[in-house]
Amino acid sequence: MHSLDAFAQDKLDDLKRRHLYRALNETVREDGIWIERNGRKLLSFSCNDYLNLTQHPAVKQAAISAIEEYGAGSGASRLVTGNHPLYAKLESRLARFKRAEAACVFGSGYLANAGIIPVLVGRNGLVVVDELSHACIYAGTHLSRGTVITFRHNDVTHARELLATHRGSYNHAMIVTDGVFSMDGDLAPLPELVALAENYDTWVMSDDAHGLGVVGGGRGSSFVGNSDIPVPVQMGTLSKAIGSYGGYLCASAPVIELMRNRARTLIYSTGLPPACVGAAIAALDLIEREPSYAAEPVRKAKAFTQRAGLPDAQSPIVPIVIGDEEIALRKSRLLEDEGFLAVAIRPPTVKPGTARLRLTFTAQHPDDQVERLADIVREKILA
């Protein structure tokens, strides 16, 4: 065996021994909630298509129309010839929806975080990041070449202690956090973090990948409770509740212009296909017109947690922490036998010893099936 192959095989064998091996499973999504895997039809509680807009006729038609007018691909990076006319429309809609001066669309949420943070931090900067922030936030912090310090999850007091100790040694500082945490479903204490940042001349950046479209009347985590929390750097994705693909940043006009000039993941990436941009515009229109529909995923998550005897859901994401990786896989298979898809989440996505079933609720999940899932979880998973 070639040494490279031997190296790869040893790594794979180790993953299998620790029940951390992953494999791609071909999945046919029929209507946004029902999927087909290995010849079986399952009701999926493992998808981030919270509003089921990937299958919405208006969203699909917008994608088709964009292809017919502008083609299948953009053909180049945005700063060359890939900035097709739909981009300006989408960025204007995003900025208005998030009540920001301007917006910039990236190729994905991962590319957005990997590009934004290095532009704003640099070698003489400090990043104070919530320990449970998404992996792409950590990718951006490491690419920044600044000093990165983590604070305990949602612990504003700890963040304050870190800033009090370290802020004076750096020219710039940022607090970075998920708005809705992807594996736990809880919300960041954004009002408190913004107030803390103001006291230490520090900027706040929130990743609203799992907030846009489903909390805060659909506007995201900065708008929970009819508020308008002044988070200066609001990043998010178009691939979850929006039902398309891409990432975005909403911020002041100077910050957005700086990104267009300095964010390497924007400058050196081919522009999004017109279909993705057109679909996202149509999805935003639907969310803005129907805030009651946008509220459905959280309503169903709350109904589930109440019936299952779990802490009240704050978002469409409900974790059922199992602990052991092998047991989590076994519990996932148990639910599959009952007709539900609930994928087991294992390290390194979550900390060792916190393997879990991550349930996600969507607007179109039937209420009776939500109730049935809650009963099974209470009687067979939590018992």
N, C-alpha and C positions, 0 to 999 in steps of 0.2 A: 504494500500500500504506500502511495506517495505520502511524504511527511505532512503535507497540507491536509490530505484526506484523513490521515490518522489523527491529526490535531482536532479536526472537526468532529470525527466520530467519537473521540474521547469526551468532548464537550457534550455531545448529544446523549451519550450513555449516562453521563453524570446528571443531566437534566431529568432523564427518565427515572433514575434511581431516586431522585428527590421529588418525583411527581410534579415537575415543573416543565415538562416537555409540552410543546404546543404544536398543533397541526392545523392546516387550513381545511375548513369544511365547506364544500360547495353548498351554497344556500340560495334558494329561489324564494324571493319575497313576493308574494302574490298581491297583497293589497295594503301593505304597511304594518299589519299585525300577524297575519298567518304566514308561516314559512314552510318550505319543504326541505328536509335534510335526510339523506340516506333513505329516500323513499317514504318518509314519514311526514305527515302534516302536523305541525306544532304551533301553538299560540306563543308568540315570542314576547318575552319580558326582558330581552337583552339588546334592544335596539335603541339608538338615540334619536330616532325619527319621531320625536315627541308629539308632533302635531300631524303626523302621517302625510306630510305635504309632498314627500317623494312620489306619492301616487295621486296627488290631486290633479284633476283634469286641467285646471287653469295653469298650474305650475308646469305640467308636462307640455302643454300647448305653447307656453312662453319659450320653453327650451327649443321646441321644434321650430318655432318662428324665427328664433335667433339663428339657428343653423341655416335656415333657408335664406336669410338675409345676409349673414356675415360668414358662413362657412363653419366647418367642424372644429377648426383650431384657430388660435390667434396668430400663429406664424412667427412670432418673435417676442422678445421681452417688451414690457410696456414702454420703456424709454426708447425703443427703436421703432417698430411698427405694430406692436401687439396691443396698443391701447385703443381697442375698438370703441365705437360711440356708446355702447351700453355701460361701460365703466363709469362715465361721468354721471349717468342717471342713477346707477346703484349707489355710488358714493354720496350723492346728494340725498338720496332716500335714507341711507344709514345715518348720516349726520343729523338730519331732521328728526329721525325716529329716536335717536339717542340724545338729542338736544345738545349737540356739539357743533363747533364751528365748521369742522371739516372731517373728512374720512378718507382712508386709503385702503384699498383692497389688495391683499396678498394672495399667493397661490394656495395657501392652506393655513390653518391655525398654527400648526407647528412652525411653518416658515415665518409667520407673523412674529411669534415670540422669539424665534431664533434671530430675527432681524431687528426688532424694536429695541430690546434691552441693550444690546451692544452699542447702538447709536446714542442712547441716553446716559450710559454709565461710563465705560472706558476704564483705563488703568487707574485713574485717580478717583474712581467712584466706589460707593458702597451700596450693596444690595442686601436688604433685609427681607427674607422670604419665608412665608409660612411653610412649615415642614411638610405639609401634605399637598403642596402645590403640584400641578401636573408636570410630567416629565419634560414637556417642551419648554416650560418656564425655566427649569433647571438647565436645559440646553442653552437657552438664551443667556442665563446668568454666567455660565462657564465661558461662553464665547465672548462675553463682555470684557474679560481679563481684569475685571474689578474684584474687589473683596466681597465674598458672599458669606452671609451669616444667616442661619435659620432661627426662627423663633417658634416656640411651641404652638401647636395648632390652635388658632383663634385666640391666642393668649396676648391681649393687648398690653398687659402689664410687662410681660417678658419682652415684647417688642420695644416698649418704652425704655426698659433697662439697657437694651442693646444700643439704642440710639444715644442714650445719655452717655454711655461709655465710649462709643466709637464715632459718632457723627462728626465731632470736631476735627478728626484726622483726615477728612476727605472733602474734596471740592463739591461733589454731588452725592446725593443719596436717594434711593428709591425703596419704597415698601412694595413688594409684589405678592399678590395672592390670587387664588381662584375666587370668583364671586360666588359660584355654587361649586362645591367640591365634588369632583367627578366620581369618586369611589365611596364617599360617605353621604352625599346629598345635602349636607348642611350648608348654611350661608355664612359668608365672611362678615365680621362686624365692621362693615365699611364706614359707617358714621364715626365710630371711635378711631379707626385707623386714619381717616382723613383729618380728624381733629389732632391726633398725635403728630401726623406729618407736618401740619401747619406750625406746630410748636418747635419743630426741629428743621425747618426749611428743607423738607423732604417731599418727594413726589410719590403719589400713589398710582399704581397700575393694577387693574383688575382684569382677570381673564374670565369673560362672561360666556364661555363656550356653552355651558349648560344652563345659562340664565336667560339669554335672549329668546324671546318667543313664549316663555312659559312662566316667568315670575315678573312681578312688578307691572302687571297689566300687559305683559308681553315685551316691555321695553328692557327688562333685565334686572339684575341684582341691584343696580344703582337706584332703582325706582320702587323697591319693595315698600309696602305700607304707604302708598301714595306720596312717597318722598321723591326728592331729586338730589341725591347725594353727589356733591361736586368732585367726582373722581376725575382727575385731569387726563388720565391715560386709560381708555376703555377699549380693551381688545376682545375679540370674539371670533366665532367661526360661522360659516354659512352651511356647515355640513350636518348640523344636528336638527334643531327645531325648524330651521329654514328649509331643510330638505334638499339642498344643493351641494356645492363644494366651494371651498375658498376660506380665507380668513380676512379680518379687517381690523383697522384701528380707527377709533373716533377720538379726536383731540382738538386742540386749538389749530388754527390755520398755520402758524409758524412750525409747530411740531410736525404736522402732516407734510409740509413742504420739505422739512429736514429729512423725513423718512424717504420721500421720493428721490432725494439726492444722495442719501448715505446708507440706506438699509440694503445690505448686500443681498439678502434673500428676495428683495423686490427687484433690484437692478439686474441681477444675473439669473433670473428665472423667467421662463416663457410665460406670457400672459395667460390667464384662464380662458378656456374655450368659451365662445359666446353663449353657448347653451347654459353653462353654469351661472353666468351673470344674469341672463334673462330670467332664468328660473328663480333666482334669489330675489329679483325685483318683484316678481309676481307673488312670491311667498310673503314678502314684507307688506305688500298691499293687503293680502288676506288677513294677516295678523292685526294690522292696524284697524281694519274694518270690523273684526270680530274678536274683541278682547275677551268675551265670555267663552269663546271656543279655546282661546289660548290658556284659559284658567283650568280647563278640563284635566290635563295630566296631573296637576297638583291635587285637584279634588279627588281623583281616583286613587292617588298615592295615599292621601290622608284616610280615605275610606278603608283601604287595605290595612294600614298600620293600626287603625282603631280596632278592626275586626280580628287582626292577628295578635293583638296585645303587644305591639311594638311602640317605641317612641313616635310621637306625631311627626309625620313627614313634613319637611320644609320645602321640598322640591319634588320633581318626578322620580328622583333616585332614592331607593330604599335598600340599604345594605343589610344583609343577614350574615353577621360575622360568625364563621364556624371555627376558625383557628387553624386546624391541621389541614394541609393541602390534600391529602388522600381522602379525608372525610368530606371535604368540600366537593371533590369530584364525585364522590358517592352520592351525596345529597343532590347534586345536579342531575345525575342519572335517575335518581328517584323521581324528581319532578318531570323529567323527560318521559318516564314511564306513565305519568299521569297526563301527558299531552302538553306540557309546558316547556319552553326553552328558557332556562335560567343558567347562563354560563358561569362556571366557577372562575373567580378572579384570584390569582395566586401571585406570590412574589416573582419578579421585582415590582410588579404593578402596585402591590400593597406591601406593607412591612411583613417580615417573617412572623409567623404566628397569628396573622390576621386574615388568612384566606377566607373568602366569603362568596356568597351568592349576591350579585348586584342586580337587583330588580329595577327595571325602568318602566314607567307607566306612560301610556299615550292617550290621546284624546279619544281614540276609537276603540279602546279595549272595552268589551262588553261588561257591564256592571256585575252580571251574574258570574262571569268568569273571574273577575277580580275577587268576588266573595269566595268562590270555590278555591282559588289559589290561597287566599288567606286562611281558610279552614285547613287545607293540607299543610301549609307551613306551620300553623299552630300545633297541629296534631302529630305531624311526622318529621318536621325539620327541627322545631324548637323543643319538642318533648324530650 
